[in-house]
Amino acid sequence: LQGKLTGVPDEDQFFDLKKSEHSLPPISVATWEGFIFINLDPNPKESLVEYLGVRGEELQGYPFNKLLSCHSWHAEIKCNWKMAVDAFQEAYHVSFVHKHSISDAFKVQGNSLAHPLTLKLYNHHHMLSLGSDPQSVYGNPLLKYEEKTEAVGTPQKKPIEAAALRFAASSTGGTEFSIDRLPAGVNPTKNPNWNGDITVFFPNLFTFMRVNYYQAYNFWPLAVDRTRFEGRVYYAQAENAGERFYEEYRKIMLRDVLLEDWSTVERSQAVMASGVRTHMVLQDNEILLRNFRRVLESYGGKDYTGNGISLCDEGGLSHVR
Ligand SMILES: [Fe+2]
């Protein structure tokens, strides 16, 4: 565990070999709220707390320590890691890519295309806050589900989805996890129809905090056009069969939603790799992608997809408001 070289095959045949000089290179390790962070620099210029900065402070008080059950999905995606991260840095795709799964999750009255309630850009990181349709199984699970006859022309909920919502609405977790107990930096607009806050810690940690569960995704580059995705969802221990049913439904639903994301991302990568397109065009609600590029460039990164592709054909900063 110390990384020391303890044995060498046929050691006598080497010349003046000093095993102590061939240990594994040291790296830095630090923890925050149960997450383990590594820094390949053995002597970091700043501590983990300094690196997480203001957003790390704003998340203090979120009930990480009460959300200890976990399910996870892992996958190898045929895309550059940055394209994979970008797929989770905006919500406007939800109404289109996830039209048949969770397109209702982030809709609130007057905001049917999941525009952020607010967003913030930090030195390295950024966040956006999303509203919610309380009737969605992927929405805020503590809001009350009301069974009602849908108006003519409104898509009907599938029976199993309606059942999951009924169990979610009767969840006992509501007494312990309250939207009113979240720290000030979570749901910063204090919107009663809040769904969750996405925070992306540069470079490869995506988090999505809800009132009583959160997602944490990692994106590991394997090659210029291959990424290992590790998605974990943390929640409180189920206290009855109904809650367990709701968790299982949400878990399977997330798998299907992720498959929708990866299908789109792999096609985007293929288009970029073909060379037919020279850049990608972004819209206003993709401001986090533009900030991601700004931070990336501050570390000397320019090639965005591994194929010489830029996000915009002009400077990123001029696009960041
Ligand atoms: Fe998505």
Residues whose N, C-alpha, C, O or C-beta is under 5 A from the ligand:
A	BS01	LIG	A87 D261
